[in-house]
Amino acid sequence: LIYLILRKKNLNAIDLYSYSFILGGTIGNGIDRILKGYVIDFINLNNINFPVFNIADISINIGFIFLVYNIFKKNR
C-alpha cells in the first residue's frame, strides 16, 4: 500500500484516499497488536447486536467502501 500511495502516478483521489484509510487502520491495529499483544476494541453499540470495534476498523472499512465504489464507478 505504501508503494501504491507513493509511487503510482495515475491514482485518482478516491484510490489515494481508500489506500490511505486502509493503511492507517492497518497501522493502528498493528501498533496495538505489537505493543499489547491484542487489539483494543472500545466502541460498543449496546442497542443493537453488533460486534465491538475501534476507529482503525472503521478506517479500514471506509477504505474498502471507497475501493468498491470506485470499481463500480469505473465499470459503468
mmCIF file of the N, C-alpha and C atoms, coordinates in Angstrom:
data_MODEL
# 
_entry.id   MODEL 
# 
loop_
_atom_site.group_PDB 
_atom_site.id 
_atom_site.type_symbol 
_atom_site.label_atom_id 
_atom_site.label_alt_id 
_atom_site.label_comp_id 
_atom_site.label_asym_id 
_atom_site.label_entity_id 
_atom_site.label_seq_id 
_atom_site.pdbx_PDB_ins_code 
_atom_site.Cartn_x 
_atom_site.Cartn_y 
_atom_site.Cartn_z 
_atom_site.occupancy 
_atom_site.B_iso_or_equiv 
_atom_site.pdbx_formal_charge 
_atom_site.auth_seq_id 
_atom_site.auth_comp_id 
_atom_site.auth_asym_id 
_atom_site.auth_atom_id 
_atom_site.pdbx_PDB_model_num 
ATOM 1   N N  . LEU A 1 1  ? 0.811   -1.197 0.000   1.00 0.00 ? 1  LEU A N  1 
ATOM 2   C CA . LEU A 1 1  ? 0.000   0.000  0.000   1.00 0.00 ? 1  LEU A CA 1 
ATOM 3   C C  . LEU A 1 1  ? 0.851   1.257  0.000   1.00 0.00 ? 1  LEU A C  1 
ATOM 4   N N  . ILE A 1 2  ? 1.925   1.233  0.755   1.00 0.00 ? 2  ILE A N  1 
ATOM 5   C CA . ILE A 1 2  ? 2.817   2.397  0.774   1.00 0.00 ? 2  ILE A CA 1 
ATOM 6   C C  . ILE A 1 2  ? 3.381   2.631  -0.621  1.00 0.00 ? 2  ILE A C  1 
ATOM 7   N N  . TYR A 1 3  ? 3.770   1.556  -1.299  1.00 0.00 ? 3  TYR A N  1 
ATOM 8   C CA . TYR A 1 3  ? 4.283   1.675  -2.664  1.00 0.00 ? 3  TYR A CA 1 
ATOM 9   C C  . TYR A 1 3  ? 3.229   2.299  -3.578  1.00 0.00 ? 3  TYR A C  1 
ATOM 10  N N  . LEU A 1 4  ? 2.005   1.808  -3.499  1.00 0.00 ? 4  LEU A N  1 
ATOM 11  C CA . LEU A 1 4  ? 0.942   2.339  -4.349  1.00 0.00 ? 4  LEU A CA 1 
ATOM 12  C C  . LEU A 1 4  ? 0.705   3.826  -4.081  1.00 0.00 ? 4  LEU A C  1 
ATOM 13  N N  . ILE A 1 5  ? 0.700   4.203  -2.821  1.00 0.00 ? 5  ILE A N  1 
ATOM 14  C CA . ILE A 1 5  ? 0.438   5.595  -2.466  1.00 0.00 ? 5  ILE A CA 1 
ATOM 15  C C  . ILE A 1 5  ? 1.558   6.513  -2.944  1.00 0.00 ? 5  ILE A C  1 
ATOM 16  N N  . LEU A 1 6  ? 2.803   6.095  -2.767  1.00 0.00 ? 6  LEU A N  1 
ATOM 17  C CA . LEU A 1 6  ? 3.931   6.980  -3.067  1.00 0.00 ? 6  LEU A CA 1 
ATOM 18  C C  . LEU A 1 6  ? 4.406   6.921  -4.517  1.00 0.00 ? 6  LEU A C  1 
ATOM 19  N N  . ARG A 1 7  ? 4.315   5.793  -5.159  1.00 0.00 ? 7  ARG A N  1 
ATOM 20  C CA . ARG A 1 7  ? 4.948   5.616  -6.477  1.00 0.00 ? 7  ARG A CA 1 
ATOM 21  C C  . ARG A 1 7  ? 4.009   5.667  -7.670  1.00 0.00 ? 7  ARG A C  1 
ATOM 22  N N  . LYS A 1 8  ? 2.758   5.277  -7.494  1.00 0.00 ? 8  LYS A N  1 
ATOM 23  C CA . LYS A 1 8  ? 1.845   5.263  -8.637  1.00 0.00 ? 8  LYS A CA 1 
ATOM 24  C C  . LYS A 1 8  ? 1.412   6.684  -8.960  1.00 0.00 ? 8  LYS A C  1 
ATOM 25  N N  . LYS A 1 9  ? 1.660   7.097  -10.187 1.00 0.00 ? 9  LYS A N  1 
ATOM 26  C CA . LYS A 1 9  ? 1.351   8.465  -10.597 1.00 0.00 ? 9  LYS A CA 1 
ATOM 27  C C  . LYS A 1 9  ? -0.065  8.610  -11.146 1.00 0.00 ? 9  LYS A C  1 
ATOM 28  N N  . ASN A 1 10 ? -0.693  7.502  -11.527 1.00 0.00 ? 10 ASN A N  1 
ATOM 29  C CA . ASN A 1 10 ? -2.006  7.593  -12.160 1.00 0.00 ? 10 ASN A CA 1 
ATOM 30  C C  . ASN A 1 10 ? -3.157  7.289  -11.200 1.00 0.00 ? 10 ASN A C  1 
ATOM 31  N N  . LEU A 1 11 ? -2.937  7.413  -9.900  1.00 0.00 ? 11 LEU A N  1 
ATOM 32  C CA . LEU A 1 11 ? -4.018  7.193  -8.937  1.00 0.00 ? 11 LEU A CA 1 
ATOM 33  C C  . LEU A 1 11 ? -4.940  8.401  -8.908  1.00 0.00 ? 11 LEU A C  1 
ATOM 34  N N  . ASN A 1 12 ? -6.228  8.143  -8.912  1.00 0.00 ? 12 ASN A N  1 
ATOM 35  C CA . ASN A 1 12 ? -7.152  9.252  -8.721  1.00 0.00 ? 12 ASN A CA 1 
ATOM 36  C C  . ASN A 1 12 ? -7.354  9.479  -7.220  1.00 0.00 ? 12 ASN A C  1 
ATOM 37  N N  . ALA A 1 13 ? -8.074  10.508 -6.876  1.00 0.00 ? 13 ALA A N  1 
ATOM 38  C CA . ALA A 1 13 ? -8.225  10.891 -5.466  1.00 0.00 ? 13 ALA A CA 1 
ATOM 39  C C  . ALA A 1 13 ? -8.917  9.801  -4.644  1.00 0.00 ? 13 ALA A C  1 
ATOM 40  N N  . ILE A 1 14 ? -9.912  9.150  -5.218  1.00 0.00 ? 14 ILE A N  1 
ATOM 41  C CA . ILE A 1 14 ? -10.635 8.119  -4.460  1.00 0.00 ? 14 ILE A CA 1 
ATOM 42  C C  . ILE A 1 14 ? -9.723  6.944  -4.146  1.00 0.00 ? 14 ILE A C  1 
ATOM 43  N N  . ASP A 1 15 ? -8.916  6.501  -5.115  1.00 0.00 ? 15 ASP A N  1 
ATOM 44  C CA . ASP A 1 15 ? -7.963  5.427  -4.859  1.00 0.00 ? 15 ASP A CA 1 
ATOM 45  C C  . ASP A 1 15 ? -6.968  5.829  -3.775  1.00 0.00 ? 15 ASP A C  1 
ATOM 46  N N  . LEU A 1 16 ? -6.461  7.049  -3.859  1.00 0.00 ? 16 LEU A N  1 
ATOM 47  C CA . LEU A 1 16 ? -5.494  7.527  -2.879  1.00 0.00 ? 16 LEU A CA 1 
ATOM 48  C C  . LEU A 1 16 ? -6.094  7.560  -1.483  1.00 0.00 ? 16 LEU A C  1 
ATOM 49  N N  . TYR A 1 17 ? -7.315  8.061  -1.357  1.00 0.00 ? 17 TYR A N  1 
ATOM 50  C CA . TYR A 1 17 ? -7.982  8.089  -0.056  1.00 0.00 ? 17 TYR A CA 1 
ATOM 51  C C  . TYR A 1 17 ? -8.255  6.682  0.455   1.00 0.00 ? 17 TYR A C  1 
ATOM 52  N N  . SER A 1 18 ? -8.713  5.801  -0.413  1.00 0.00 ? 18 SER A N  1 
ATOM 53  C CA . SER A 1 18 ? -9.041  4.452  0.035   1.00 0.00 ? 18 SER A CA 1 
ATOM 54  C C  . SER A 1 18 ? -7.800  3.714  0.523   1.00 0.00 ? 18 SER A C  1 
ATOM 55  N N  . TYR A 1 19 ? -6.690  3.792  -0.220  1.00 0.00 ? 19 TYR A N  1 
ATOM 56  C CA . TYR A 1 19 ? -5.461  3.150  0.232   1.00 0.00 ? 19 TYR A CA 1 
ATOM 57  C C  . TYR A 1 19 ? -4.956  3.770  1.525   1.00 0.00 ? 19 TYR A C  1 
ATOM 58  N N  . SER A 1 20 ? -5.101  5.069  1.664   1.00 0.00 ? 20 SER A N  1 
ATOM 59  C CA . SER A 1 20 ? -4.644  5.751  2.874   1.00 0.00 ? 20 SER A CA 1 
ATOM 60  C C  . SER A 1 20 ? -5.470  5.338  4.087   1.00 0.00 ? 20 SER A C  1 
ATOM 61  N N  . PHE A 1 21 ? -6.792  5.245  3.924   1.00 0.00 ? 21 PHE A N  1 
ATOM 62  C CA . PHE A 1 21 ? -7.643  4.784  5.027   1.00 0.00 ? 21 PHE A CA 1 
ATOM 63  C C  . PHE A 1 21 ? -7.282  3.358  5.440   1.00 0.00 ? 21 PHE A C  1 
ATOM 64  N N  . ILE A 1 22 ? -7.111  2.484  4.465   1.00 0.00 ? 22 ILE A N  1 
ATOM 65  C CA . ILE A 1 22 ? -6.774  1.093  4.769   1.00 0.00 ? 22 ILE A CA 1 
ATOM 66  C C  . ILE A 1 22 ? -5.410  1.006  5.440   1.00 0.00 ? 22 ILE A C  1 
ATOM 67  N N  . LEU A 1 23 ? -4.420  1.736  4.937   1.00 0.00 ? 23 LEU A N  1 
ATOM 68  C CA . LEU A 1 23 ? -3.085  1.724  5.535   1.00 0.00 ? 23 LEU A CA 1 
ATOM 69  C C  . LEU A 1 23 ? -3.116  2.283  6.949   1.00 0.00 ? 23 LEU A C  1 
ATOM 70  N N  . GLY A 1 24 ? -3.826  3.382  7.162   1.00 0.00 ? 24 GLY A N  1 
ATOM 71  C CA . GLY A 1 24 ? -3.919  3.971  8.502   1.00 0.00 ? 24 GLY A CA 1 
ATOM 72  C C  . GLY A 1 24 ? -4.551  3.022  9.501   1.00 0.00 ? 24 GLY A C  1 
ATOM 73  N N  . GLY A 1 25 ? -5.641  2.372  9.118   1.00 0.00 ? 25 GLY A N  1 
ATOM 74  C CA . GLY A 1 25 ? -6.290  1.412  10.008  1.00 0.00 ? 25 GLY A CA 1 
ATOM 75  C C  . GLY A 1 25 ? -5.419  0.202  10.286  1.00 0.00 ? 25 GLY A C  1 
ATOM 76  N N  . THR A 1 26 ? -4.707  -0.251 9.272   1.00 0.00 ? 26 THR A N  1 
ATOM 77  C CA . THR A 1 26 ? -3.811  -1.389 9.448   1.00 0.00 ? 26 THR A CA 1 
ATOM 78  C C  . THR A 1 26 ? -2.667  -1.045 10.397  1.00 0.00 ? 26 THR A C  1 
ATOM 79  N N  . ILE A 1 27 ? -2.101  0.133  10.231  1.00 0.00 ? 27 ILE A N  1 
ATOM 80  C CA . ILE A 1 27 ? -1.015  0.559  11.124  1.00 0.00 ? 27 ILE A CA 1 
ATOM 81  C C  . ILE A 1 27 ? -1.531  0.701  12.558  1.00 0.00 ? 27 ILE A C  1 
ATOM 82  N N  . GLY A 1 28 ? -2.727  1.284  12.718  1.00 0.00 ? 28 GLY A N  1 
ATOM 83  C CA . GLY A 1 28 ? -3.302  1.435  14.056  1.00 0.00 ? 28 GLY A CA 1 
ATOM 84  C C  . GLY A 1 28 ? -3.518  0.110  14.760  1.00 0.00 ? 28 GLY A C  1 
ATOM 85  N N  . ASN A 1 29 ? -4.119  -0.850 14.074  1.00 0.00 ? 29 ASN A N  1 
ATOM 86  C CA . ASN A 1 29 ? -4.324  -2.172 14.664  1.00 0.00 ? 29 ASN A CA 1 
ATOM 87  C C  . ASN A 1 29 ? -2.994  -2.895 14.848  1.00 0.00 ? 29 ASN A C  1 
ATOM 88  N N  . GLY A 1 30 ? -2.055  -2.689 13.926  1.00 0.00 ? 30 GLY A N  1 
ATOM 89  C CA . GLY A 1 30 ? -0.741  -3.330 14.043  1.00 0.00 ? 30 GLY A CA 1 
ATOM 90  C C  . GLY A 1 30 ? 0.035   -2.841 15.244  1.00 0.00 ? 30 GLY A C  1 
ATOM 91  N N  . ILE A 1 31 ? -0.029  -1.540 15.524  1.00 0.00 ? 31 ILE A N  1 
ATOM 92  C CA . ILE A 1 31 ? 0.661   -0.999 16.700  1.00 0.00 ? 31 ILE A CA 1 
ATOM 93  C C  . ILE A 1 31 ? 0.103   -1.617 17.976  1.00 0.00 ? 31 ILE A C  1 
ATOM 94  N N  . ASP A 1 32 ? -1.224  -1.690 18.082  1.00 0.00 ? 32 ASP A N  1 
ATOM 95  C CA . ASP A 1 32 ? -1.829  -2.348 19.249  1.00 0.00 ? 32 ASP A CA 1 
ATOM 96  C C  . ASP A 1 32 ? -1.372  -3.794 19.363  1.00 0.00 ? 32 ASP A C  1 
ATOM 97  N N  . ARG A 1 33 ? -1.383  -4.505 18.240  1.00 0.00 ? 33 ARG A N  1 
ATOM 98  C CA . ARG A 1 33 ? -1.022  -5.927 18.251  1.00 0.00 ? 33 ARG A CA 1 
ATOM 99  C C  . ARG A 1 33 ? 0.431   -6.125 18.677  1.00 0.00 ? 33 ARG A C  1 
ATOM 100 N N  . ILE A 1 34 ? 1.322   -5.271 18.204  1.00 0.00 ? 34 ILE A N  1 
ATOM 101 C CA . ILE A 1 34 ? 2.745   -5.415 18.534  1.00 0.00 ? 34 ILE A CA 1 
ATOM 102 C C  . ILE A 1 34 ? 3.017   -5.013 19.982  1.00 0.00 ? 34 ILE A C  1 
ATOM 103 N N  . LEU A 1 35 ? 2.470   -3.886 20.424  1.00 0.00 ? 35 LEU A N  1 
ATOM 104 C CA . LEU A 1 35 ? 2.781   -3.369 21.756  1.00 0.00 ? 35 LEU A CA 1 
ATOM 105 C C  . LEU A 1 35 ? 2.035   -4.090 22.871  1.00 0.00 ? 35 LEU A C  1 
ATOM 106 N N  . LYS A 1 36 ? 0.782   -4.447 22.629  1.00 0.00 ? 36 LYS A N  1 
ATOM 107 C CA . LYS A 1 36 ? -0.036  -5.041 23.694  1.00 0.00 ? 36 LYS A CA 1 
ATOM 108 C C  . LYS A 1 36 ? -0.291  -6.527 23.508  1.00 0.00 ? 36 LYS A C  1 
ATOM 109 N N  . GLY A 1 37 ? -0.142  -7.007 22.289  1.00 0.00 ? 37 GLY A N  1 
ATOM 110 C CA . GLY A 1 37 ? -0.417  -8.409 22.013  1.00 0.00 ? 37 GLY A CA 1 
ATOM 111 C C  . GLY A 1 37 ? -1.850  -8.656 21.591  1.00 0.00 ? 37 GLY A C  1 
ATOM 112 N N  . TYR A 1 38 ? -2.674  -7.617 21.618  1.00 0.00 ? 38 TYR A N  1 
ATOM 113 C CA . TYR A 1 38 ? -4.065  -7.712 21.202  1.00 0.00 ? 38 TYR A CA 1 
ATOM 114 C C  . TYR A 1 38 ? -4.537  -6.329 20.776  1.00 0.00 ? 38 TYR A C  1 
ATOM 115 N N  . VAL A 1 39 ? -5.630  -6.294 20.061  1.00 0.00 ? 39 VAL A N  1 
ATOM 116 C CA . VAL A 1 39 ? -6.189  -5.026 19.595  1.00 0.00 ? 39 VAL A CA 1 
ATOM 117 C C  . VAL A 1 39 ? -7.305  -4.601 20.547  1.00 0.00 ? 39 VAL A C  1 
ATOM 118 N N  . ILE A 1 40 ? -7.264  -3.359 20.976  1.00 0.00 ? 40 ILE A N  1 
ATOM 119 C CA . ILE A 1 40 ? -8.273  -2.846 21.901  1.00 0.00 ? 40 ILE A CA 1 
ATOM 120 C C  . ILE A 1 40 ? -9.476  -2.346 21.103  1.00 0.00 ? 40 ILE A C  1 
ATOM 121 N N  . ASP A 1 41 ? -10.606 -3.009 21.282  1.00 0.00 ? 41 ASP A N  1 
ATOM 122 C CA . ASP A 1 41 ? -11.867 -2.591 20.676  1.00 0.00 ? 41 ASP A CA 1 
ATOM 123 C C  . ASP A 1 41 ? -12.687 -1.909 21.760  1.00 0.00 ? 41 ASP A C  1 
ATOM 124 N N  . PHE A 1 42 ? -13.179 -0.695 21.489  1.00 0.00 ? 42 PHE A N  1 
ATOM 125 C CA . PHE A 1 42 ? -13.810 0.072  22.554  1.00 0.00 ? 42 PHE A CA 1 
ATOM 126 C C  . PHE A 1 42 ? -15.156 0.679  22.181  1.00 0.00 ? 42 PHE A C  1 
ATOM 127 N N  . ILE A 1 43 ? -15.575 0.565  20.946  1.00 0.00 ? 43 ILE A N  1 
ATOM 128 C CA . ILE A 1 43 ? -16.882 1.098  20.560  1.00 0.00 ? 43 ILE A CA 1 
ATOM 129 C C  . ILE A 1 43 ? -17.881 -0.051 20.619  1.00 0.00 ? 43 ILE A C  1 
ATOM 130 N N  . ASN A 1 44 ? -18.820 0.067  21.549  1.00 0.00 ? 44 ASN A N  1 
ATOM 131 C CA . ASN A 1 44 ? -19.798 -0.990 21.771  1.00 0.00 ? 44 ASN A CA 1 
ATOM 132 C C  . ASN A 1 44 ? -21.193 -0.410 21.595  1.00 0.00 ? 44 ASN A C  1 
ATOM 133 N N  . LEU A 1 45 ? -21.924 -0.918 20.630  1.00 0.00 ? 45 LEU A N  1 
ATOM 134 C CA . LEU A 1 45 ? -23.297 -0.471 20.393  1.00 0.00 ? 45 LEU A CA 1 
ATOM 135 C C  . LEU A 1 45 ? -24.233 -1.417 21.134  1.00 0.00 ? 45 LEU A C  1 
ATOM 136 N N  . ASN A 1 46 ? -24.621 -1.021 22.324  1.00 0.00 ? 46 ASN A N  1 
ATOM 137 C CA . ASN A 1 46 ? -25.450 -1.884 23.160  1.00 0.00 ? 46 ASN A CA 1 
ATOM 138 C C  . ASN A 1 46 ? -26.877 -2.014 22.641  1.00 0.00 ? 46 ASN A C  1 
ATOM 139 N N  . ASN A 1 47 ? -27.350 -1.021 21.906  1.00 0.00 ? 47 ASN A N  1 
ATOM 140 C CA . ASN A 1 47 ? -28.744 -1.025 21.451  1.00 0.00 ? 47 ASN A CA 1 
ATOM 141 C C  . ASN A 1 47 ? -29.027 -2.104 20.414  1.00 0.00 ? 47 ASN A C  1 
ATOM 142 N N  . ILE A 1 48 ? -28.017 -2.456 19.633  1.00 0.00 ? 48 ILE A N  1 
ATOM 143 C CA . ILE A 1 48 ? -28.198 -3.495 18.617  1.00 0.00 ? 48 ILE A CA 1 
ATOM 144 C C  . ILE A 1 48 ? -27.137 -4.573 18.814  1.00 0.00 ? 48 ILE A C  1 
ATOM 145 N N  . ASN A 1 49 ? -27.411 -5.744 18.290  1.00 0.00 ? 49 ASN A N  1 
ATOM 146 C CA . ASN A 1 49 ? -26.461 -6.852 18.403  1.00 0.00 ? 49 ASN A CA 1 
ATOM 147 C C  . ASN A 1 49 ? -25.407 -6.685 17.315  1.00 0.00 ? 49 ASN A C  1 
ATOM 148 N N  . PHE A 1 50 ? -24.266 -6.053 17.662  1.00 0.00 ? 50 PHE A N  1 
ATOM 149 C CA . PHE A 1 50 ? -23.223 -5.748 16.696  1.00 0.00 ? 50 PHE A CA 1 
ATOM 150 C C  . PHE A 1 50 ? -21.880 -5.942 17.370  1.00 0.00 ? 50 PHE A C  1 
ATOM 151 N N  . PRO A 1 51 ? -20.872 -6.439 16.656  1.00 0.00 ? 51 PRO A N  1 
ATOM 152 C CA . PRO A 1 51 ? -19.558 -6.656 17.263  1.00 0.00 ? 51 PRO A CA 1 
ATOM 153 C C  . PRO A 1 51 ? -18.930 -5.355 17.763  1.00 0.00 ? 51 PRO A C  1 
ATOM 154 N N  . VAL A 1 52 ? -18.066 -5.472 18.751  1.00 0.00 ? 52 VAL A N  1 
ATOM 155 C CA . VAL A 1 52 ? -17.321 -4.335 19.279  1.00 0.00 ? 52 VAL A CA 1 
ATOM 156 C C  . VAL A 1 52 ? -16.185 -4.025 18.309  1.00 0.00 ? 52 VAL A C  1 
ATOM 157 N N  . PHE A 1 53 ? -15.912 -2.735 18.072  1.00 0.00 ? 53 PHE A N  1 
ATOM 158 C CA . PHE A 1 53 ? -14.906 -2.352 17.096  1.00 0.00 ? 53 PHE A CA 1 
ATOM 159 C C  . PHE A 1 53 ? -14.169 -1.098 17.562  1.00 0.00 ? 53 PHE A C  1 
ATOM 160 N N  . ASN A 1 54 ? -13.203 -0.634 16.766  1.00 0.00 ? 54 ASN A N  1 
ATOM 161 C CA . ASN A 1 54 ? -12.442 0.570  17.100  1.00 0.00 ? 54 ASN A CA 1 
ATOM 162 C C  . ASN A 1 54 ? -12.326 1.471  15.872  1.00 0.00 ? 54 ASN A C  1 
ATOM 163 N N  . ILE A 1 55 ? -11.660 2.615  16.048  1.00 0.00 ? 55 ILE A N  1 
ATOM 164 C CA . ILE A 1 55 ? -11.531 3.588  14.965  1.00 0.00 ? 55 ILE A CA 1 
ATOM 165 C C  . ILE A 1 55 ? -10.742 3.011  13.789  1.00 0.00 ? 55 ILE A C  1 
ATOM 166 N N  . ALA A 1 56 ? -9.720  2.211  14.061  1.00 0.00 ? 56 ALA A N  1 
ATOM 167 C CA . ALA A 1 56 ? -8.929  1.605  12.979  1.00 0.00 ? 56 ALA A CA 1 
ATOM 168 C C  . ALA A 1 56 ? -9.794  0.686  12.126  1.00 0.00 ? 56 ALA A C  1 
ATOM 169 N N  . ASP A 1 57 ? -10.681 -0.062 12.755  1.00 0.00 ? 57 ASP A N  1 
ATOM 170 C CA . ASP A 1 57 ? -11.605 -0.920 11.999  1.00 0.00 ? 57 ASP A CA 1 
ATOM 171 C C  . ASP A 1 57 ? -12.517 -0.088 11.107  1.00 0.00 ? 57 ASP A C  1 
ATOM 172 N N  . ILE A 1 58 ? -12.999 1.030  11.617  1.00 0.00 ? 58 ILE A N  1 
ATOM 173 C CA . ILE A 1 58 ? -13.839 1.928  10.828  1.00 0.00 ? 58 ILE A CA 1 
ATOM 174 C C  . ILE A 1 58 ? -13.060 2.445  9.627   1.00 0.00 ? 58 ILE A C  1 
ATOM 175 N N  . SER A 1 59 ? -11.811 2.828  9.847   1.00 0.00 ? 59 SER A N  1 
ATOM 176 C CA . SER A 1 59 ? -10.969 3.355  8.778   1.00 0.00 ? 59 SER A CA 1 
ATOM 177 C C  . SER A 1 59 ? -10.763 2.320  7.673   1.00 0.00 ? 59 SER A C  1 
ATOM 178 N N  . ILE A 1 60 ? -10.492 1.093  8.044   1.00 0.00 ? 60 ILE A N  1 
ATOM 179 C CA . ILE A 1 60 ? -10.310 0.018  7.053   1.00 0.00 ? 60 ILE A CA 1 
ATOM 180 C C  . ILE A 1 60 ? -11.592 -0.182 6.245   1.00 0.00 ? 60 ILE A C  1 
ATOM 181 N N  . ASN A 1 61 ? -12.721 -0.168 6.908   1.00 0.00 ? 61 ASN A N  1 
ATOM 182 C CA . ASN A 1 61 ? -13.995 -0.355 6.208   1.00 0.00 ? 61 ASN A CA 1 
ATOM 183 C C  . ASN A 1 61 ? -14.332 0.816  5.294   1.00 0.00 ? 61 ASN A C  1 
ATOM 184 N N  . ILE A 1 62 ? -14.030 2.031  5.711   1.00 0.00 ? 62 ILE A N  1 
ATOM 185 C CA . ILE A 1 62 ? -14.254 3.192  4.842   1.00 0.00 ? 62 ILE A CA 1 
ATOM 186 C C  . ILE A 1 62 ? -13.386 3.078  3.592   1.00 0.00 ? 62 ILE A C  1 
ATOM 187 N N  . GLY A 1 63 ? -12.119 2.691  3.765   1.00 0.00 ? 63 GLY A N  1 
ATOM 188 C CA . GLY A 1 63 ? -11.242 2.498  2.616   1.00 0.00 ? 63 GLY A CA 1 
ATOM 189 C C  . GLY A 1 63 ? -11.770 1.438  1.673   1.00 0.00 ? 63 GLY A C  1 
ATOM 190 N N  . PHE A 1 64 ? -12.276 0.354  2.211   1.00 0.00 ? 64 PHE A N  1 
ATOM 191 C CA . PHE A 1 64 ? -12.844 -0.717 1.386   1.00 0.00 ? 64 PHE A CA 1 
ATOM 192 C C  . PHE A 1 64 ? -14.073 -0.224 0.627   1.00 0.00 ? 64 PHE A C  1 
ATOM 193 N N  . ILE A 1 65 ? -14.933 0.521  1.304   1.00 0.00 ? 65 ILE A N  1 
ATOM 194 C CA . ILE A 1 65 ? -16.130 1.054  0.649   1.00 0.00 ? 65 ILE A CA 1 
ATOM 195 C C  . ILE A 1 65 ? -15.739 1.988  -0.492  1.00 0.00 ? 65 ILE A C  1 
ATOM 196 N N  . PHE A 1 66 ? -14.734 2.834  -0.276  1.00 0.00 ? 66 PHE A N  1 
ATOM 197 C CA . PHE A 1 66 ? -14.249 3.711  -1.349  1.00 0.00 ? 66 PHE A CA 1 
ATOM 198 C C  . PHE A 1 66 ? -13.729 2.905  -2.534  1.00 0.00 ? 66 PHE A C  1 
ATOM 199 N N  . LEU A 1 67 ? -12.990 1.819  -2.263  1.00 0.00 ? 67 LEU A N  1 
ATOM 200 C CA . LEU A 1 67 ? -12.483 0.980  -3.359  1.00 0.00 ? 67 LEU A CA 1 
ATOM 201 C C  . LEU A 1 67 ? -13.618 0.347  -4.149  1.00 0.00 ? 67 LEU A C  1 
ATOM 202 N N  . VAL A 1 68 ? -14.597 -0.208 -3.465  1.00 0.00 ? 68 VAL A N  1 
ATOM 203 C CA . VAL A 1 68 ? -15.731 -0.844 -4.135  1.00 0.00 ? 68 VAL A CA 1 
ATOM 204 C C  . VAL A 1 68 ? -16.510 0.190  -4.946  1.00 0.00 ? 68 VAL A C  1 
ATOM 205 N N  . TYR A 1 69 ? -16.721 1.379  -4.363  1.00 0.00 ? 69 TYR A N  1 
ATOM 206 C CA . TYR A 1 69 ? -17.405 2.448  -5.082  1.00 0.00 ? 69 TYR A CA 1 
ATOM 207 C C  . TYR A 1 69 ? -16.663 2.799  -6.370  1.00 0.00 ? 69 TYR A C  1 
ATOM 208 N N  . ASN A 1 70 ? -15.352 2.932  -6.278  1.00 0.00 ? 70 ASN A N  1 
ATOM 209 C CA . ASN A 1 70 ? -14.557 3.317  -7.440  1.00 0.00 ? 70 ASN A CA 1 
ATOM 210 C C  . ASN A 1 70 ? -14.567 2.215  -8.512  1.00 0.00 ? 70 ASN A C  1 
ATOM 211 N N  . ILE A 1 71 ? -14.576 0.959  -8.108  1.00 0.00 ? 71 ILE A N  1 
ATOM 212 C CA . ILE A 1 71 ? -14.649 -0.146 -9.067  1.00 0.00 ? 71 ILE A CA 1 
ATOM 213 C C  . ILE A 1 71 ? -15.980 -0.089 -9.836  1.00 0.00 ? 71 ILE A C  1 
ATOM 214 N N  . PHE A 1 72 ? -17.083 0.103  -9.102  1.00 0.00 ? 72 PHE A N  1 
ATOM 215 C CA . PHE A 1 72 ? -18.375 0.186  -9.770  1.00 0.00 ? 72 PHE A CA 1 
ATOM 216 C C  . PHE A 1 72 ? -18.479 1.429  -10.644 1.00 0.00 ? 72 PHE A C  1 
ATOM 217 N N  . LYS A 1 73 ? -17.880 2.523  -10.209 1.00 0.00 ? 73 LYS A N  1 
ATOM 218 C CA . LYS A 1 73 ? -17.914 3.754  -10.983 1.00 0.00 ? 73 LYS A CA 1 
ATOM 219 C C  . LYS A 1 73 ? -17.143 3.589  -12.297 1.00 0.00 ? 73 LYS A C  1 
ATOM 220 N N  . LYS A 1 74 ? -15.999 2.882  -12.252 1.00 0.00 ? 74 LYS A N  1 
ATOM 221 C CA . LYS A 1 74 ? -15.199 2.661  -13.464 1.00 0.00 ? 74 LYS A CA 1 
ATOM 222 C C  . LYS A 1 74 ? -15.886 1.718  -14.440 1.00 0.00 ? 74 LYS A C  1 
ATOM 223 N N  . ASN A 1 75 ? -16.637 0.749  -13.923 1.00 0.00 ? 75 ASN A N  1 
ATOM 224 C CA . ASN A 1 75 ? -17.284 -0.249 -14.783 1.00 0.00 ? 75 ASN A CA 1 
ATOM 225 C C  . ASN A 1 75 ? -18.598 0.240  -15.384 1.00 0.00 ? 75 ASN A C  1 
ATOM 226 N N  . ARG A 1 76 ? -19.023 1.404  -15.030 1.00 0.00 ? 76 ARG A N  1 
ATOM 227 C CA . ARG A 1 76 ? -20.283 1.933  -15.535 1.00 0.00 ? 76 ARG A CA 1 
ATOM 228 C C  . ARG A 1 76 ? -20.222 2.339  -16.941 1.00 0.00 ? 76 ARG A C  1 
# 
